[in-house]
């Protein structure tokens, strides 16, 4: 998701440009942190699924052995 600056937003009554800039930086940093948290969560869940898949498949290996 890309955020585009709108020059009209820089003119908010009751707020200085510096305050708005600081708010924008804060929002951007929070967005980046949330995206990183989501990536970490997805990676952890993928690892969990891989481990679970391995646990399910490994016990079944003796059953797949060729019997005489």
Long-range contacts (C-beta under 8 A, 24 or more apart in sequence): 3-28, 3-31
